[in-house]
Amino acid sequence: MSHVFGISNIFESTPIVGTTTAVLANSVLHRMTVLGTKNDFPLNLGVTMACVPSEETAKIDHKYALITIASTHQPNPTVVFEAEASSNEDLTWRNKFSTYNSANLDSEGVLQVAGQPYLFVSQSYPVIELLRDNAEHLNTDILQQPLIDGEQYKLTKQVMGTCCATLRTKLLNKVSTCDLNNFSVQIHSLGNKDWNNLTANDEIVWRNCPDSPDNEELINAHLQNLMKRHFS
């Protein structure tokens, strides 16, 4: 698990449920690798994964994260998702500020002052990093400003709004987060065909009942036996 999530210090120790849930809720997915597949079912099957884009297209124009071939064992790893190389700089930034997303950027680590044109932000707030990295362009260095109580910087709401908009446009909208607490895997017939409503023209019928294509009773009996079998 530590190799997948990259947070071994949390998951290899005795984890606190609230801590692990919070970490997984704001995850940035770098790569998803399926170590191997085995499909003993007599048809190709589509696999979808929550949090993973479905990019593999079947002939009937449905998309899946992965398609497994009928009666086949694939022991080799398959990368089903990988972040674009162009987003590596963005991912580095996100690693530094892993608790922030578009929804909480205006509130996490921010102290609002009602009726005033300014507010206070934590010195570890992402906007401070943005201002520091662009000190030359702005002709001012945020780090030269006094820290309030040794912890917070004072910013105008206008500067705050401009910086948050920039972060959303240039960063947060490019590298989306996902909630891995909701990660799940589902297997589908290609085309998402309802297996309880099959006809003689469906692939599962003519592939597995070649000797009785027009005998509905024999087809149903064969399919019932097929569905009761355990496949891996």
GROMACS elastic network, one bead per residue, 0.5 to 0.9 nm:
[ bonds ]
;  ai    aj funct       b0    kb
    1     4     6  0.51492   500
    1     5     6  0.61525   500
    1     6     6  0.80096   500
    1     7     6  0.86155   500
    1     8     6  0.76740   500
    1    11     6  0.75201   500
    1    12     6  0.84304   500
    2     5     6  0.52712   500
    2     6     6  0.51815   500
    2     7     6  0.56873   500
    2     9     6  0.81652   500
    2    10     6  0.86496   500
    2    11     6  0.66445   500
    2    12     6  0.71658   500
    3     6     6  0.54081   500
    3     7     6  0.79630   500
    3     8     6  0.75092   500
    4     7     6  0.84522   500
    4    31     6  0.85338   500
    4    32     6  0.80541   500
    4    33     6  0.89356   500
    5     8     6  0.75320   500
    5    11     6  0.89146   500
    5    24     6  0.85241   500
    5    27     6  0.85663   500
    5    29     6  0.87100   500
    6     9     6  0.88050   500
    7    10     6  0.58423   500
    7    11     6  0.66343   500
    7    12     6  0.85276   500
    7    23     6  0.88238   500
    8    11     6  0.51580   500
    8    12     6  0.53677   500
    8    13     6  0.79200   500
    9    12     6  0.57949   500
    9    13     6  0.63358   500
   10    13     6  0.58012   500
   10    14     6  0.76127   500
   10    15     6  0.59928   500
   10    16     6  0.84134   500
   10    19     6  0.81819   500
   10    20     6  0.71873   500
   11    14     6  0.70372   500
   11    15     6  0.57969   500
   11    20     6  0.74799   500
   12    15     6  0.75353   500
   15    18     6  0.86195   500
   15    19     6  0.72516   500
   15    20     6  0.66583   500
   16    19     6  0.53071   500
   16    20     6  0.63238   500
   16    21     6  0.85891   500
   17    20     6  0.53420   500
   17    21     6  0.60220   500
   17    22     6  0.85718   500
   18    21     6  0.52085   500
   18    22     6  0.62092   500
   18    23     6  0.87308   500
   19    22     6  0.52617   500
   19    23     6  0.62999   500
   19    24     6  0.87635   500
   20    23     6  0.50862   500
   20    24     6  0.61605   500
   20    25     6  0.84839   500
   21    24     6  0.52798   500
   21    25     6  0.60185   500
   21   179     6  0.89721   500
   21   180     6  0.86397   500
   21   181     6  0.66133   500
   22    25     6  0.51430   500
   22    26     6  0.69329   500
   22    99     6  0.85872   500
   22   181     6  0.89715   500
   23    26     6  0.59790   500
   23    27     6  0.68120   500
   23    98     6  0.84217   500
   23    99     6  0.78699   500
   23   179     6  0.89172   500
   23   180     6  0.89097   500
   24    27     6  0.53889   500
   24   178     6  0.80480   500
   24   179     6  0.58346   500
   24   180     6  0.51219   500
   24   181     6  0.58605   500
   25   177     6  0.82623   500
   25   178     6  0.66054   500
   25   180     6  0.59581   500
   25   181     6  0.61669   500
   25   182     6  0.84889   500
   26    98     6  0.70288   500
   26    99     6  0.64696   500
   26   100     6  0.78299   500
   26   101     6  0.76650   500
   26   177     6  0.56590   500
   26   178     6  0.58838   500
   26   179     6  0.57275   500
   26   180     6  0.78798   500
   27    98     6  0.75247   500
   27    99     6  0.87407   500
   27   176     6  0.85969   500
   27   177     6  0.52448   500
   27   178     6  0.52872   500
   27   179     6  0.61449   500
   27   180     6  0.67329   500
   28    91     6  0.77757   500
   28    94     6  0.77672   500
   28    95     6  0.83269   500
   28    98     6  0.80917   500
   28   175     6  0.72601   500
   28   176     6  0.66618   500
   28   178     6  0.64005   500
   28   179     6  0.88612   500
   29    32     6  0.74549   500
   29    51     6  0.83091   500
   29    52     6  0.83876   500
   29    81     6  0.85042   500
   29    82     6  0.78774   500
   29    83     6  0.72933   500
   29   175     6  0.87177   500
   29   176     6  0.82441   500
   29   177     6  0.71840   500
   29   178     6  0.73922   500
   30    81     6  0.78414   500
   30    82     6  0.57232   500
   30    83     6  0.52344   500
   30    84     6  0.87305   500
   30    91     6  0.81375   500
   31    79     6  0.72464   500
   31    80     6  0.77510   500
   31    81     6  0.53436   500
   31    83     6  0.63483   500
   32    52     6  0.78161   500
   32    78     6  0.85662   500
   32    79     6  0.58997   500
   32    80     6  0.57130   500
   32    81     6  0.50526   500
   32    82     6  0.65128   500
   33    36     6  0.88544   500
   33    77     6  0.64204   500
   33    78     6  0.55129   500
   33    80     6  0.58343   500
   33    81     6  0.71643   500
   33    82     6  0.86789   500
   34    37     6  0.74817   500
   34    76     6  0.85160   500
   34    77     6  0.55329   500
   34    78     6  0.51703   500
   34    79     6  0.62986   500
   34    80     6  0.69681   500
   35    74     6  0.89575   500
   35    75     6  0.71420   500
   35    76     6  0.63173   500
   35    78     6  0.63637   500
   35    79     6  0.85184   500
   36    73     6  0.78588   500
   36    74     6  0.55358   500
   36    76     6  0.53846   500
   36    77     6  0.53413   500
   36    78     6  0.70649   500
   37    68     6  0.70579   500
   37    72     6  0.81364   500
   37    73     6  0.59351   500
   37    74     6  0.50340   500
   37    75     6  0.63492   500
   37    76     6  0.81022   500
   37    77     6  0.85397   500
   37    78     6  0.89781   500
   38    68     6  0.75384   500
   38    69     6  0.84246   500
   38    70     6  0.87498   500
   38    71     6  0.76679   500
   38    72     6  0.59075   500
   38    74     6  0.60043   500
   38    75     6  0.78607   500
   38   232     6  0.62627   500
   39    42     6  0.80793   500
   39    43     6  0.84328   500
   39    44     6  0.79019   500
   39    45     6  0.79557   500
   39    68     6  0.63442   500
   39    69     6  0.65599   500
   39    70     6  0.57208   500
   39    71     6  0.53228   500
   39    72     6  0.54012   500
   39    73     6  0.62729   500
   39    74     6  0.85252   500
   39   231     6  0.74070   500
   39   232     6  0.57787   500
   40    43     6  0.84366   500
   40    69     6  0.88780   500
   40    70     6  0.63691   500
   40    72     6  0.64245   500
   40    73     6  0.78958   500
   40   231     6  0.55182   500
   40   232     6  0.55349   500
   41    44     6  0.75231   500
   41    45     6  0.81888   500
   41    69     6  0.87931   500
   41    70     6  0.57362   500
   41    71     6  0.57858   500
   41    72     6  0.86534   500
   41   230     6  0.89178   500
   41   231     6  0.59568   500
   41   232     6  0.74205   500
   42    69     6  0.87666   500
   42    70     6  0.50709   500
   42    71     6  0.57682   500
   42   204     6  0.77732   500
   42   207     6  0.81414   500
   42   208     6  0.77431   500
   43    68     6  0.87787   500
   43    69     6  0.70997   500
   43    71     6  0.74596   500
   43   189     6  0.79273   500
   43   190     6  0.86640   500
   43   203     6  0.80681   500
   43   204     6  0.67846   500
   43   207     6  0.84385   500
   44    67     6  0.68953   500
   44    68     6  0.56185   500
   44    71     6  0.81994   500
   44   189     6  0.73542   500
   44   190     6  0.69767   500
   45    66     6  0.85490   500
   45    67     6  0.57105   500
   45    68     6  0.53034   500
   45    69     6  0.67490   500
   45    70     6  0.72369   500
   45   187     6  0.65812   500
   45   188     6  0.57696   500
   45   189     6  0.52099   500
   45   190     6  0.57737   500
   46    56     6  0.89793   500
   46    58     6  0.82440   500
   46    62     6  0.89302   500
   46    63     6  0.80497   500
   46    64     6  0.57145   500
   46    65     6  0.76157   500
   46    66     6  0.60529   500
   46    68     6  0.64001   500
   46   186     6  0.83275   500
   46   187     6  0.57503   500
   46   188     6  0.50028   500
   46   189     6  0.60971   500
   46   190     6  0.56433   500
   46   191     6  0.84356   500
   46   192     6  0.84323   500
   47    54     6  0.87359   500
   47    64     6  0.56279   500
   47    65     6  0.58155   500
   47    66     6  0.51146   500
   47    67     6  0.59491   500
   47    68     6  0.75208   500
   47   185     6  0.69527   500
   47   186     6  0.57162   500
   47   188     6  0.62227   500
   47   189     6  0.88879   500
   48    52     6  0.77063   500
   48    53     6  0.83221   500
   48    54     6  0.66077   500
   48    63     6  0.83705   500
   48    64     6  0.52007   500
   48    65     6  0.50837   500
   48    66     6  0.68504   500
   48    67     6  0.89101   500
   48   184     6  0.83703   500
   48   185     6  0.58062   500
   48   186     6  0.53300   500
   48   187     6  0.65594   500
   48   188     6  0.78517   500
   49    52     6  0.53864   500
   49    53     6  0.76578   500
   49    54     6  0.77793   500
   49    64     6  0.81867   500
   49    65     6  0.64554   500
   49    66     6  0.87824   500
   49   183     6  0.70188   500
   49   184     6  0.57085   500
   49   186     6  0.64678   500
   50    53     6  0.79775   500
   50   180     6  0.82040   500
   50   182     6  0.69829   500
   50   183     6  0.50741   500
   50   184     6  0.52940   500
   50   185     6  0.65400   500
   50   186     6  0.85477   500
   51   177     6  0.88570   500
   51   178     6  0.59304   500
   51   179     6  0.72226   500
   51   180     6  0.70113   500
   51   182     6  0.79727   500
   51   183     6  0.63761   500
   51   184     6  0.83035   500
   52    65     6  0.67993   500
   52    80     6  0.79681   500
   52    81     6  0.67962   500
   52   178     6  0.89720   500
   52   183     6  0.88473   500
   53    64     6  0.78898   500
   53    65     6  0.63159   500
   53    80     6  0.85786   500
   53    81     6  0.73043   500
   54    57     6  0.81011   500
   54    63     6  0.53583   500
   54    66     6  0.76115   500
   54    80     6  0.86339   500
   54    81     6  0.88902   500
   55    63     6  0.57622   500
   55    64     6  0.59327   500
   55    65     6  0.58153   500
   55    66     6  0.81256   500
   55    80     6  0.84518   500
   55    81     6  0.87119   500
   56    62     6  0.82492   500
   56    63     6  0.52795   500
   56    64     6  0.51072   500
   56    65     6  0.58341   500
   56    66     6  0.62095   500
   56    67     6  0.72395   500
   56    80     6  0.88085   500
   57    60     6  0.78652   500
   57    61     6  0.57450   500
   57    62     6  0.56330   500
   57    64     6  0.63725   500
   57    65     6  0.87627   500
   57    66     6  0.88946   500
   57    67     6  0.85219   500
   58    61     6  0.53819   500
   58    62     6  0.56248   500
   58    63     6  0.63578   500
   58    64     6  0.78500   500
   58    67     6  0.79546   500
   58   190     6  0.68328   500
   58   191     6  0.76019   500
   59    62     6  0.75527   500
   59   190     6  0.84774   500
   59   191     6  0.84656   500
   60    63     6  0.89417   500
   60   190     6  0.74861   500
   60   191     6  0.58654   500
   61   191     6  0.74249   500
   62   190     6  0.72947   500
   62   191     6  0.56875   500
   62   192     6  0.78874   500
   63    66     6  0.85708   500
   63   190     6  0.89474   500
   63   191     6  0.86221   500
   64    67     6  0.66611   500
   64   188     6  0.89695   500
   64   190     6  0.89939   500
   65    80     6  0.60892   500
   65    81     6  0.79788   500
   66    78     6  0.88637   500
   66    80     6  0.66397   500
   67   190     6  0.85471   500
   68    71     6  0.89414   500
   68    72     6  0.77059   500
   68    73     6  0.88476   500
   68    74     6  0.84762   500
   69    72     6  0.56868   500
   69    73     6  0.82715   500
   69    74     6  0.87308   500
   70    73     6  0.88429   500
   74    77     6  0.81671   500
   79    82     6  0.70801   500
   82    85     6  0.86214   500
   83    86     6  0.83859   500
   83    87     6  0.69366   500
   83    88     6  0.79585   500
   83    91     6  0.89643   500
   83   175     6  0.85474   500
   84    87     6  0.55547   500
   84    88     6  0.73630   500
   85    88     6  0.55725   500
   85    89     6  0.87200   500
   86    89     6  0.73045   500
   86    90     6  0.82709   500
   87    90     6  0.50692   500
   87    91     6  0.61119   500
   87    92     6  0.86748   500
   87   171     6  0.88646   500
   87   174     6  0.74271   500
   87   175     6  0.72142   500
   88    92     6  0.61972   500
   88    93     6  0.86852   500
   89    92     6  0.51260   500
   89    93     6  0.64462   500
   89    94     6  0.87435   500
   90    93     6  0.51217   500
   90    94     6  0.62339   500
   90    95     6  0.87132   500
   90   170     6  0.85012   500
   90   171     6  0.59798   500
   90   172     6  0.83037   500
   90   174     6  0.77582   500
   90   175     6  0.68519   500
   91    95     6  0.61344   500
   91    96     6  0.87802   500
   91   171     6  0.87409   500
   91   175     6  0.69476   500
   92    95     6  0.51569   500
   92    96     6  0.67136   500
   93    96     6  0.53247   500
   93    97     6  0.65710   500
   93    98     6  0.84446   500
   93   126     6  0.89867   500
   93   171     6  0.83901   500
   94    97     6  0.50222   500
   94    98     6  0.53307   500
   94    99     6  0.85277   500
   94   100     6  0.80104   500
   94   171     6  0.83744   500
   94   172     6  0.83764   500
   94   175     6  0.80673   500
   95    98     6  0.51786   500
   95    99     6  0.89486   500
   96    99     6  0.88084   500
   96   126     6  0.86751   500
   97   100     6  0.58366   500
   97   101     6  0.88073   500
   97   124     6  0.86774   500
   97   125     6  0.81215   500
   97   126     6  0.67348   500
   98   101     6  0.80273   500
   99   104     6  0.86905   500
   99   108     6  0.85522   500
  100   103     6  0.79827   500
  100   104     6  0.61621   500
  100   105     6  0.58077   500
  100   108     6  0.73672   500
  100   126     6  0.83269   500
  100   172     6  0.89737   500
  101   104     6  0.56766   500
  101   105     6  0.57872   500
  101   168     6  0.85089   500
  101   172     6  0.65973   500
  101   176     6  0.82976   500
  101   177     6  0.74063   500
  102   105     6  0.54919   500
  102   106     6  0.81400   500
  102   164     6  0.88110   500
  102   167     6  0.87624   500
  102   168     6  0.64230   500
  102   172     6  0.63533   500
  102   173     6  0.79817   500
  103   106     6  0.75193   500
  103   107     6  0.84448   500
  104   107     6  0.52734   500
  104   108     6  0.55836   500
  105   108     6  0.59588   500
  105   109     6  0.85244   500
  105   110     6  0.86951   500
  105   126     6  0.85088   500
  105   164     6  0.70266   500
  105   168     6  0.87574   500
  106   109     6  0.83790   500
  106   110     6  0.68845   500
  106   160     6  0.84216   500
  106   161     6  0.84054   500
  106   164     6  0.72069   500
  107   110     6  0.51001   500
  107   111     6  0.76394   500
  107   112     6  0.83816   500
  108   111     6  0.86384   500
  108   121     6  0.87740   500
  108   122     6  0.89558   500
  108   125     6  0.81873   500
  109   120     6  0.85131   500
  109   121     6  0.57556   500
  109   122     6  0.53505   500
  109   123     6  0.87451   500
  109   124     6  0.81373   500
  109   125     6  0.63548   500
  110   119     6  0.73193   500
  110   120     6  0.59216   500
  110   122     6  0.66121   500
  110   125     6  0.81112   500
  111   119     6  0.59075   500
  111   121     6  0.60899   500
  111   122     6  0.84181   500
  112   116     6  0.86318   500
  112   118     6  0.77533   500
  112   119     6  0.50051   500
  112   120     6  0.66172   500
  112   121     6  0.86535   500
  113   116     6  0.57257   500
  113   117     6  0.79770   500
  113   118     6  0.67838   500
  113   119     6  0.55191   500
  113   120     6  0.78843   500
  114   117     6  0.85268   500
  114   118     6  0.89849   500
  114   119     6  0.87604   500
  115   118     6  0.88588   500
  116   119     6  0.75944   500
  116   156     6  0.89359   500
  116   157     6  0.86586   500
  117   155     6  0.86932   500
  117   156     6  0.57798   500
  117   157     6  0.56268   500
  117   158     6  0.78458   500
  118   154     6  0.67699   500
  118   155     6  0.54910   500
  118   157     6  0.50451   500
  118   158     6  0.81681   500
  118   160     6  0.86990   500
  119   153     6  0.84066   500
  119   154     6  0.58307   500
  119   155     6  0.55871   500
  119   156     6  0.62838   500
  119   157     6  0.64381   500
  119   160     6  0.84553   500
  120   148     6  0.83601   500
  120   152     6  0.59641   500
  120   153     6  0.55373   500
  120   155     6  0.61463   500
  120   156     6  0.86369   500
  121   124     6  0.82066   500
  121   125     6  0.63997   500
  121   127     6  0.85773   500
  121   128     6  0.82506   500
  121   151     6  0.84176   500
  121   152     6  0.52616   500
  121   153     6  0.54473   500
  121   154     6  0.66236   500
  121   155     6  0.74189   500
  122   125     6  0.51799   500
  122   126     6  0.89669   500
  122   128     6  0.82574   500
  122   151     6  0.60484   500
  122   153     6  0.64638   500
  123   126     6  0.85235   500
  123   128     6  0.64980   500
  123   129     6  0.86243   500
  123   147     6  0.80406   500
  123   150     6  0.88336   500
  123   151     6  0.59243   500
  123   152     6  0.53017   500
  123   153     6  0.62775   500
  124   127     6  0.85430   500
  124   128     6  0.69451   500
  124   129     6  0.76486   500
  124   151     6  0.87580   500
  124   152     6  0.86673   500
  125   128     6  0.55932   500
  125   129     6  0.70630   500
  126   129     6  0.51080   500
  126   130     6  0.63626   500
  126   131     6  0.87772   500
  126   164     6  0.89301   500
  126   167     6  0.85975   500
  127   131     6  0.61861   500
  127   132     6  0.85095   500
  127   160     6  0.73976   500
  127   163     6  0.61130   500
  127   164     6  0.69973   500
  127   167     6  0.80308   500
  128   131     6  0.51071   500
  128   132     6  0.60357   500
  128   133     6  0.85678   500
  128   142     6  0.71300   500
  128   143     6  0.84724   500
  128   153     6  0.82895   500
  129   132     6  0.50341   500
  129   133     6  0.60839   500
  129   134     6  0.85938   500
  130   133     6  0.52763   500
  130   134     6  0.63100   500
  130   135     6  0.86590   500
  130   163     6  0.74733   500
  130   167     6  0.83201   500
  131   134     6  0.52078   500
  131   135     6  0.59984   500
  131   138     6  0.79895   500
  131   140     6  0.86533   500
  131   141     6  0.73878   500
  131   142     6  0.63342   500
  131   143     6  0.89230   500
  131   163     6  0.80960   500
  132   135     6  0.52218   500
  132   136     6  0.87202   500
  132   140     6  0.87271   500
  132   141     6  0.61743   500
  132   142     6  0.59092   500
  132   143     6  0.69221   500
  133   136     6  0.79981   500
  133   141     6  0.89581   500
  134   137     6  0.54210   500
  134   138     6  0.62309   500
  134   139     6  0.85054   500
  134   140     6  0.86559   500
  134   141     6  0.82961   500
  135   138     6  0.51095   500
  135   139     6  0.57840   500
  135   140     6  0.53136   500
  135   142     6  0.73036   500
  136   139     6  0.50970   500
  136   140     6  0.68818   500
  136   141     6  0.77538   500
  137   140     6  0.80462   500
  138   141     6  0.77979   500
  140   143     6  0.89038   500
  140   144     6  0.81849   500
  141   144     6  0.55532   500
  141   145     6  0.73702   500
  142   145     6  0.53751   500
  142   146     6  0.86810   500
  142   153     6  0.83062   500
  143   146     6  0.77175   500
  143   147     6  0.86012   500
  143   153     6  0.89687   500
  144   147     6  0.89603   500
  145   153     6  0.73855   500
  145   154     6  0.84201   500
  146   150     6  0.82017   500
  146   152     6  0.86115   500
  146   153     6  0.69989   500
  146   154     6  0.83556   500
  147   151     6  0.58723   500
  147   152     6  0.53243   500
  147   153     6  0.52823   500
  147   154     6  0.78132   500
  148   151     6  0.59006   500
  148   153     6  0.60538   500
  148   154     6  0.74127   500
  149   152     6  0.67374   500
  150   153     6  0.87702   500
  155   158     6  0.82415   500
  155   159     6  0.66092   500
  155   160     6  0.65289   500
  156   159     6  0.53640   500
  156   160     6  0.62537   500
  156   161     6  0.86851   500
  157   161     6  0.59890   500
  157   162     6  0.85550   500
  158   161     6  0.51591   500
  158   162     6  0.62362   500
  158   163     6  0.86221   500
  159   162     6  0.52036   500
  159   163     6  0.61189   500
  159   164     6  0.85712   500
  160   163     6  0.52644   500
  160   164     6  0.61320   500
  160   165     6  0.85882   500
  161   164     6  0.52396   500
  161   165     6  0.61418   500
  161   166     6  0.86081   500
  162   165     6  0.52316   500
  162   166     6  0.62380   500
  162   167     6  0.87657   500
  163   166     6  0.50458   500
  163   167     6  0.62121   500
  163   168     6  0.86586   500
  164   167     6  0.51009   500
  164   168     6  0.61828   500
  164   169     6  0.86169   500
  165   168     6  0.51897   500
  165   169     6  0.61691   500
  165   170     6  0.84996   500
  166   169     6  0.52014   500
  166   170     6  0.58284   500
  166   171     6  0.78009   500
  167   170     6  0.53388   500
  167   171     6  0.52153   500
  167   172     6  0.62264   500
  167   173     6  0.84414   500
  168   171     6  0.55229   500
  168   173     6  0.56602   500
  168   174     6  0.83994   500
  169   172     6  0.65640   500
  169   173     6  0.57935   500
  169   174     6  0.77226   500
  170   173     6  0.68802   500
  170   174     6  0.69356   500
  171   174     6  0.53526   500
  171   175     6  0.63764   500
  171   176     6  0.89223   500
  172   175     6  0.54111   500
  172   176     6  0.63143   500
  172   177     6  0.84712   500
  173   176     6  0.62160   500
  178   181     6  0.88503   500
  178   182     6  0.87420   500
  179   182     6  0.58730   500
  179   183     6  0.72945   500
  180   184     6  0.86306   500
  181   184     6  0.88396   500
  188   191     6  0.78397   500
  188   192     6  0.56694   500
  188   193     6  0.79145   500
  189   192     6  0.50082   500
  189   193     6  0.57604   500
  189   194     6  0.78931   500
  189   195     6  0.79656   500
  190   193     6  0.67422   500
  192   195     6  0.87757   500
  193   196     6  0.87650   500
  193   197     6  0.81283   500
  193   198     6  0.81785   500
  193   202     6  0.88426   500
  194   197     6  0.55418   500
  194   198     6  0.70856   500
  195   198     6  0.58108   500
  195   204     6  0.89138   500
  198   201     6  0.80643   500
  198   202     6  0.63434   500
  198   204     6  0.83717   500
  198   205     6  0.76980   500
  199   202     6  0.55938   500
  199   205     6  0.72429   500
  199   216     6  0.87414   500
  200   203     6  0.81645   500
  200   204     6  0.87243   500
  200   205     6  0.57447   500
  200   206     6  0.65971   500
  200   213     6  0.62471   500
  200   214     6  0.70082   500
  200   215     6  0.89639   500
  200   216     6  0.80201   500
  200   219     6  0.81383   500
  201   204     6  0.86230   500
  201   205     6  0.69629   500
  201   206     6  0.68141   500
  201   213     6  0.87670   500
  202   205     6  0.54858   500
  202   206     6  0.66441   500
  202   207     6  0.86125   500
  203   206     6  0.54540   500
  203   207     6  0.58027   500
  203   208     6  0.82244   500
  204   207     6  0.54060   500
  204   208     6  0.59620   500
  204   209     6  0.80374   500
  204   223     6  0.84227   500
  205   208     6  0.53980   500
  205   209     6  0.54306   500
  205   210     6  0.76720   500
  205   213     6  0.75279   500
  205   219     6  0.70715   500
  205   222     6  0.89600   500
  205   223     6  0.76861   500
  206   209     6  0.53200   500
  206   210     6  0.53687   500
  206   211     6  0.87478   500
  206   212     6  0.86167   500
  206   213     6  0.64560   500
  207   210     6  0.61644   500
  208   211     6  0.86767   500
  208   219     6  0.88700   500
  208   222     6  0.81135   500
  208   223     6  0.82516   500
  208   226     6  0.89649   500
  209   212     6  0.56489   500
  209   213     6  0.62271   500
  209   218     6  0.82993   500
  209   219     6  0.63863   500
  209   222     6  0.72398   500
  209   223     6  0.84318   500
  210   213     6  0.58774   500
  211   214     6  0.88955   500
  212   215     6  0.53123   500
  212   216     6  0.80706   500
  212   218     6  0.66912   500
  212   219     6  0.67766   500
  213   216     6  0.77914   500
  213   218     6  0.87812   500
  213   219     6  0.73370   500
  214   217     6  0.89596   500
  214   218     6  0.86982   500
  214   219     6  0.80476   500
  215   218     6  0.54737   500
  215   219     6  0.61593   500
  215   220     6  0.87109   500
  216   220     6  0.60867   500
  216   221     6  0.85690   500
  217   220     6  0.52698   500
  217   221     6  0.62442   500
  217   222     6  0.86250   500
  218   221     6  0.51070   500
  218   222     6  0.60496   500
  218   223     6  0.85034   500
  219   222     6  0.51628   500
  219   223     6  0.60675   500
  219   224     6  0.84988   500
  220   223     6  0.51213   500
  220   224     6  0.60005   500
  220   225     6  0.86070   500
  221   224     6  0.51442   500
  221   225     6  0.63266   500
  221   226     6  0.86011   500
  222   225     6  0.52363   500
  222   226     6  0.61525   500
  222   227     6  0.87170   500
  223   227     6  0.60595   500
  223   228     6  0.85639   500
  224   227     6  0.52086   500
  224   228     6  0.62922   500
  224   229     6  0.89232   500
  225   228     6  0.52211   500
  225   229     6  0.65840   500
  226   229     6  0.55153   500
  226   230     6  0.87144   500
  227   230     6  0.79100   500
